[in-house]
Amino acid sequence: MIDIHIKDGGGSKRSALVLDDQSLYVTPNNNVPAPGVESQKIIIFRQYFTDDGTKTGSNDMRVNGSTTNVDFWIPSSVDRDRYITSISFEVADQSATLDKFGAITALTNGCQLLYDRPGVETIEIDDAIKSNWDLIRLCQGNPPIGSAADAFRANNVVGNAEGYIPFFDLKVILPPYGIKLDAGTTDKIIMRIRDDITGIDAFDAIAFGFERLP
Protein backbone atom coordinates (compact mmCIF):
# COMPACT_ATOMS: atom_id res chain seq x y z
CA MET A 1 0.00 0.00 0.00
CA ILE A 2 1.31 3.41 -1.00
CA ASP A 3 0.85 6.13 1.61
CA ILE A 4 -0.30 9.26 -0.25
CA HIS A 5 -0.91 12.71 1.23
CA ILE A 6 -2.79 15.58 -0.44
CA LYS A 7 -1.37 18.90 0.70
CA ASP A 8 -1.93 22.56 0.04
CA GLY A 9 0.22 23.73 -2.85
CA GLY A 10 0.44 27.25 -1.45
CA GLY A 11 3.11 26.37 1.06
CA SER A 12 1.00 26.00 4.23
CA LYS A 13 1.65 22.22 4.32
CA ARG A 14 -1.99 21.62 5.36
CA SER A 15 -3.18 18.10 4.49
CA ALA A 16 -6.61 16.93 3.32
CA LEU A 17 -8.69 15.00 5.86
CA VAL A 18 -10.13 11.54 5.18
CA LEU A 19 -13.18 10.60 7.32
CA ASP A 20 -14.00 7.23 8.90
CA ASP A 21 -16.15 6.23 5.92
CA GLN A 22 -13.10 6.84 3.64
CA SER A 23 -14.60 9.98 2.14
CA LEU A 24 -12.54 13.13 1.63
CA TYR A 25 -13.64 16.01 3.85
CA VAL A 26 -14.40 19.12 1.81
CA THR A 27 -16.36 22.36 2.28
CA PRO A 28 -18.34 24.31 -0.34
CA ASN A 29 -16.64 27.15 -2.14
CA ASN A 30 -18.95 30.17 -2.03
CA ASN A 31 -17.42 31.46 -5.25
CA VAL A 32 -18.67 28.37 -7.11
CA PRO A 33 -22.45 28.11 -6.54
CA ALA A 34 -22.94 25.20 -8.93
CA PRO A 35 -22.98 21.64 -7.47
CA GLY A 36 -19.97 19.39 -7.95
CA VAL A 37 -19.70 16.78 -10.66
CA GLU A 38 -19.84 13.81 -8.26
CA SER A 39 -22.78 11.41 -8.52
CA GLN A 40 -25.94 12.27 -6.57
CA LYS A 41 -25.95 10.58 -3.16
CA ILE A 42 -29.26 11.77 -1.74
CA ILE A 43 -32.92 11.52 -2.72
CA ILE A 44 -35.97 13.49 -1.58
CA PHE A 45 -38.09 12.08 1.25
CA ARG A 46 -41.73 12.97 1.93
CA GLN A 47 -44.22 11.05 4.03
CA TYR A 48 -47.25 11.62 6.24
CA PHE A 49 -47.06 10.67 9.91
CA THR A 50 -49.14 7.46 9.97
CA ASP A 51 -50.45 5.08 12.61
CA ASP A 52 -48.12 2.27 11.48
CA GLY A 53 -45.17 4.28 10.13
CA THR A 54 -45.77 3.22 6.53
CA LYS A 55 -46.84 5.30 3.56
CA THR A 56 -50.08 3.33 3.33
CA GLY A 57 -51.11 3.67 6.99
CA SER A 58 -53.76 6.10 8.21
CA ASN A 59 -52.60 9.72 8.37
CA ASP A 60 -55.81 10.99 9.99
CA MET A 61 -54.71 12.02 13.47
CA ARG A 62 -58.26 12.80 14.61
CA VAL A 63 -58.37 9.94 17.07
CA ASN A 64 -59.33 9.35 20.70
CA GLY A 65 -56.09 8.99 22.63
CA SER A 66 -57.51 9.94 26.02
CA THR A 67 -57.60 6.40 27.43
CA THR A 68 -54.92 4.76 25.31
CA ASN A 69 -52.42 7.07 23.64
CA VAL A 70 -52.22 6.77 19.85
CA ASP A 71 -48.90 7.22 18.01
CA PHE A 72 -48.36 8.45 14.46
CA TRP A 73 -44.78 8.33 13.33
CA ILE A 74 -42.01 8.56 10.76
CA PRO A 75 -39.66 5.55 10.96
CA SER A 76 -36.03 5.04 10.04
CA SER A 77 -35.11 3.25 6.79
CA VAL A 78 -33.69 -0.25 6.59
CA ASP A 79 -30.64 0.74 4.55
CA ARG A 80 -30.56 4.55 4.21
CA ASP A 81 -29.81 7.28 6.73
CA ARG A 82 -32.94 9.43 6.76
CA TYR A 83 -32.83 13.14 7.58
CA ILE A 84 -36.06 14.98 8.50
CA THR A 85 -35.57 18.67 7.78
CA SER A 86 -39.12 19.97 8.28
CA ILE A 87 -42.65 19.03 9.33
CA SER A 88 -45.80 20.58 7.86
CA PHE A 89 -48.81 20.50 10.20
CA GLU A 90 -52.48 21.01 9.38
CA VAL A 91 -55.26 21.51 11.94
CA ALA A 92 -58.59 22.75 10.63
CA ASP A 93 -62.04 23.37 12.08
CA GLN A 94 -64.86 25.85 11.63
CA SER A 95 -64.39 28.93 13.81
CA ALA A 96 -60.92 27.82 14.94
CA THR A 97 -59.11 30.27 17.20
CA LEU A 98 -55.63 30.34 18.67
CA ASP A 99 -56.67 29.46 22.21
CA LYS A 100 -58.46 26.26 21.15
CA PHE A 101 -57.38 23.05 19.42
CA GLY A 102 -59.16 23.30 16.12
CA ALA A 103 -62.39 24.75 17.47
CA ILE A 104 -62.68 22.49 20.53
CA THR A 105 -61.60 23.44 24.05
CA ALA A 106 -57.82 23.36 24.59
CA LEU A 107 -56.67 19.80 25.25
CA THR A 108 -56.20 18.43 28.76
CA ASN A 109 -53.08 16.32 28.26
CA GLY A 110 -51.82 17.70 24.95
CA CYS A 111 -50.14 16.00 22.01
CA GLN A 112 -46.44 15.20 22.23
CA LEU A 113 -43.79 15.44 19.53
CA LEU A 114 -41.00 12.98 20.30
CA TYR A 115 -37.65 11.90 18.87
CA ASP A 116 -37.48 8.26 19.94
CA ARG A 117 -34.28 6.20 19.92
CA PRO A 118 -35.33 2.93 21.60
CA GLY A 119 -32.71 1.66 24.02
CA VAL A 120 -30.91 5.02 23.95
CA GLU A 121 -33.24 7.91 24.80
CA THR A 122 -36.53 9.61 24.01
CA ILE A 123 -36.34 13.37 23.52
CA GLU A 124 -39.45 15.49 24.03
CA ILE A 125 -39.40 18.11 21.29
CA ASP A 126 -42.71 19.32 22.71
CA ASP A 127 -44.35 17.61 25.67
CA ALA A 128 -47.84 19.17 25.59
CA ILE A 129 -49.36 20.72 22.47
CA LYS A 130 -52.77 21.71 23.85
CA SER A 131 -53.90 24.51 21.53
CA ASN A 132 -53.46 25.85 18.03
CA TRP A 133 -51.18 28.48 19.54
CA ASP A 134 -48.95 25.82 21.12
CA LEU A 135 -48.47 24.27 17.69
CA ILE A 136 -47.72 27.64 16.09
CA ARG A 137 -45.30 28.52 18.87
CA LEU A 138 -43.49 25.19 18.38
CA CYS A 139 -43.07 26.19 14.74
CA GLN A 140 -41.83 29.66 15.76
CA GLY A 141 -44.70 31.48 14.07
CA ASN A 142 -43.94 30.11 10.62
CA PRO A 143 -45.58 31.07 8.26
CA PRO A 144 -46.61 34.50 9.62
CA ILE A 145 -49.82 34.85 7.58
CA GLY A 146 -52.93 36.86 8.46
CA SER A 147 -53.34 39.56 11.08
CA ALA A 148 -55.36 40.46 14.18
CA ALA A 149 -58.06 37.81 14.77
CA ASP A 150 -56.97 35.97 11.62
CA ALA A 151 -53.28 35.79 12.58
CA PHE A 152 -51.65 32.57 11.35
CA ARG A 153 -55.03 31.32 10.09
CA ALA A 154 -55.97 30.34 6.54
CA ASN A 155 -59.53 30.20 5.22
CA ASN A 156 -61.23 27.23 3.56
CA VAL A 157 -58.45 24.78 4.37
CA VAL A 158 -60.90 21.87 4.52
CA GLY A 159 -64.22 22.79 2.92
CA ASN A 160 -65.23 26.05 4.58
CA ALA A 161 -63.24 25.35 7.74
CA GLU A 162 -60.46 27.68 8.85
CA GLY A 163 -57.10 26.11 9.49
CA TYR A 164 -53.62 26.58 10.87
CA ILE A 165 -50.77 25.29 8.73
CA PRO A 166 -47.59 25.80 10.80
CA PHE A 167 -44.28 24.72 9.30
CA PHE A 168 -41.61 23.37 11.66
CA ASP A 169 -38.14 23.99 10.21
CA LEU A 170 -35.95 21.47 12.03
CA LYS A 171 -32.81 22.88 10.41
CA VAL A 172 -33.17 25.91 12.66
CA ILE A 173 -32.81 23.90 15.86
CA LEU A 174 -30.57 21.17 14.43
CA PRO A 175 -28.49 22.71 11.61
CA PRO A 176 -27.81 21.92 8.90
CA TYR A 177 -29.72 18.68 8.28
CA GLY A 178 -32.45 18.42 10.94
CA ILE A 179 -33.15 15.11 12.71
CA LYS A 180 -31.24 12.03 11.59
CA LEU A 181 -32.90 8.61 11.72
CA ASP A 182 -30.07 6.08 11.49
CA ALA A 183 -30.36 3.33 8.91
CA GLY A 184 -31.21 -0.13 10.20
CA THR A 185 -32.49 1.12 13.59
CA THR A 186 -35.89 1.62 15.18
CA ASP A 187 -35.38 5.39 15.45
CA LYS A 188 -38.56 7.36 14.80
CA ILE A 189 -40.23 10.75 15.17
CA ILE A 190 -43.58 10.39 16.93
CA MET A 191 -46.69 12.53 17.19
CA ARG A 192 -48.47 11.10 20.25
CA ILE A 193 -52.17 11.86 20.67
CA ARG A 194 -53.28 11.87 24.32
CA ASP A 195 -56.78 13.38 24.11
CA ASP A 196 -60.01 12.91 22.19
CA ILE A 197 -59.67 15.09 19.09
CA THR A 198 -62.18 13.27 16.89
CA GLY A 199 -64.41 16.36 16.85
CA ILE A 200 -62.29 18.59 14.58
CA ASP A 201 -62.31 18.71 10.78
CA ALA A 202 -58.66 17.83 10.06
CA PHE A 203 -55.38 17.10 11.76
CA ASP A 204 -52.32 15.64 10.04
CA ALA A 205 -48.60 16.17 9.53
CA ILE A 206 -46.13 15.62 6.69
CA ALA A 207 -42.39 15.13 7.14
CA PHE A 208 -39.95 16.38 4.49
CA GLY A 209 -36.26 15.69 4.12
CA PHE A 210 -33.87 13.43 2.29
CA GLU A 211 -32.27 10.00 2.38
CA ARG A 212 -28.60 9.29 1.85
CA LEU A 213 -28.06 6.44 -0.56
CA PRO A 214 -25.88 3.57 0.71
C-alpha positions in Angstrom: 0.0 0.0 0.0 1.3 3.4 -1.0 0.9 6.1 1.6 -0.3 9.3 -0.2 -0.9 12.7 1.2 -2.8 15.6 -0.4 -1.4 18.9 0.7 -1.9 22.6 0.0 0.2 23.7 -2.8 0.4 27.2 -1.5 3.1 26.4 1.1 1.0 26.0 4.2 1.6 22.2 4.3 -2.0 21.6 5.4 -3.2 18.1 4.5 -6.6 16.9 3.3 -8.7 15.0 5.9 -10.1 11.5 5.2 -13.2 10.6 7.3 -14.0 7.2 8.9 -16.2 6.2 5.9 -13.1 6.8 3.6 -14.6 10.0 2.1 -12.5 13.1 1.6 -13.6 16.0 3.9 -14.4 19.1 1.8 -16.4 22.4 2.3 -18.3 24.3 -0.3 -16.6 27.2 -2.1 -19.0 30.2 -2.0 -17.4 31.5 -5.3 -18.7 28.4 -7.1 -22.5 28.1 -6.5 -22.9 25.2 -8.9 -23.0 21.6 -7.5 -20.0 19.4 -8.0 -19.7 16.8 -10.7 -19.8 13.8 -8.3 -22.8 11.4 -8.5 -25.9 12.3 -6.6 -25.9 10.6 -3.2 -29.3 11.8 -1.7 -32.9 11.5 -2.7 -36.0 13.5 -1.6 -38.1 12.1 1.2 -41.7 13.0 1.9 -44.2 11.0 4.0 -47.2 11.6 6.2 -47.1 10.7 9.9 -49.1 7.5 10.0 -50.4 5.1 12.6 -48.1 2.3 11.5 -45.2 4.3 10.1 -45.8 3.2 6.5 -46.8 5.3 3.6 -50.1 3.3 3.3 -51.1 3.7 7.0 -53.8 6.1 8.2 -52.6 9.7 8.4 -55.8 11.0 10.0 -54.7 12.0 13.5 -58.3 12.8 14.6 -58.4 9.9 17.1 -59.3 9.4 20.7 -56.1 9.0 22.6 -57.5 9.9 26.0 -57.6 6.4 27.4 -54.9 4.8 25.3 -52.4 7.1 23.6 -52.2 6.8 19.8 -48.9 7.2 18.0 -48.4 8.4 14.5 -44.8 8.3 13.3 -42.0 8.6 10.8 -39.7 5.5 11.0 -36.0 5.0 10.0 -35.1 3.3 6.8 -33.7 -0.3 6.6 -30.6 0.7 4.5 -30.6 4.5 4.2 -29.8 7.3 6.7 -32.9 9.4 6.8 -32.8 13.1 7.6 -36.1 15.0 8.5 -35.6 18.7 7.8 -39.1 20.0 8.3 -42.6 19.0 9.3 -45.8 20.6 7.9 -48.8 20.5 10.2 -52.5 21.0 9.4 -55.3 21.5 11.9 -58.6 22.7 10.6 -62.0 23.4 12.1 -64.9 25.8 11.6 -64.4 28.9 13.8 -60.9 27.8 14.9 -59.1 30.3 17.2 -55.6 30.3 18.7 -56.7 29.5 22.2 -58.5 26.3 21.2 -57.4 23.1 19.4 -59.2 23.3 16.1 -62.4 24.7 17.5 -62.7 22.5 20.5 -61.6 23.4 24.0 -57.8 23.4 24.6 -56.7 19.8 25.3 -56.2 18.4 28.8 -53.1 16.3 28.3 -51.8 17.7 25.0 -50.1 16.0 22.0 -46.4 15.2 22.2 -43.8 15.4 19.5 -41.0 13.0 20.3 -37.6 11.9 18.9 -37.5 8.3 19.9 -34.3 6.2 19.9 -35.3 2.9 21.6 -32.7 1.7 24.0 -30.9 5.0 23.9 -33.2 7.9 24.8 -36.5 9.6 24.0 -36.3 13.4 23.5 -39.5 15.5 24.0 -39.4 18.1 21.3 -42.7 19.3 22.7 -44.3 17.6 25.7 -47.8 19.2 25.6 -49.4 20.7 22.5 -52.8 21.7 23.9 -53.9 24.5 21.5 -53.5 25.9 18.0 -51.2 28.5 19.5 -49.0 25.8 21.1 -48.5 24.3 17.7 -47.7 27.6 16.1 -45.3 28.5 18.9 -43.5 25.2 18.4 -43.1 26.2 14.7 -41.8 29.7 15.8 -44.7 31.5 14.1 -43.9 30.1 10.6 -45.6 31.1 8.3 -46.6 34.5 9.6 -49.8 34.8 7.6 -52.9 36.9 8.5 -53.3 39.6 11.1 -55.4 40.5 14.2 -58.1 37.8 14.8 -57.0 36.0 11.6 -53.3 35.8 12.6 -51.6 32.6 11.4 -55.0 31.3 10.1 -56.0 30.3 6.5 -59.5 30.2 5.2 -61.2 27.2 3.6 -58.5 24.8 4.4 -60.9 21.9 4.5 -64.2 22.8 2.9 -65.2 26.1 4.6 -63.2 25.4 7.7 -60.5 27.7 8.9 -57.1 26.1 9.5 -53.6 26.6 10.9 -50.8 25.3 8.7 -47.6 25.8 10.8 -44.3 24.7 9.3 -41.6 23.4 11.7 -38.1 24.0 10.2 -36.0 21.5 12.0 -32.8 22.9 10.4 -33.2 25.9 12.7 -32.8 23.9 15.9 -30.6 21.2 14.4 -28.5 22.7 11.6 -27.8 21.9 8.9 -29.7 18.7 8.3 -32.4 18.4 10.9 -33.1 15.1 12.7 -31.2 12.0 11.6 -32.9 8.6 11.7 -30.1 6.1 11.5 -30.4 3.3 8.9 -31.2 -0.1 10.2 -32.5 1.1 13.6 -35.9 1.6 15.2 -35.4 5.4 15.5 -38.6 7.4 14.8 -40.2 10.8 15.2 -43.6 10.4 16.9 -46.7 12.5 17.2 -48.5 11.1 20.2 -52.2 11.9 20.7 -53.3 11.9 24.3 -56.8 13.4 24.1 -60.0 12.9 22.2 -59.7 15.1 19.1 -62.2 13.3 16.9 -64.4 16.4 16.8 -62.3 18.6 14.6 -62.3 18.7 10.8 -58.7 17.8 10.1 -55.4 17.1 11.8 -52.3 15.6 10.0 -48.6 16.2 9.5 -46.1 15.6 6.7 -42.4 15.1 7.1 -40.0 16.4 4.5 -36.3 15.7 4.1 -33.9 13.4 2.3 -32.3 10.0 2.4 -28.6 9.3 1.9 -28.1 6.4 -0.6 -25.9 3.6 0.7 
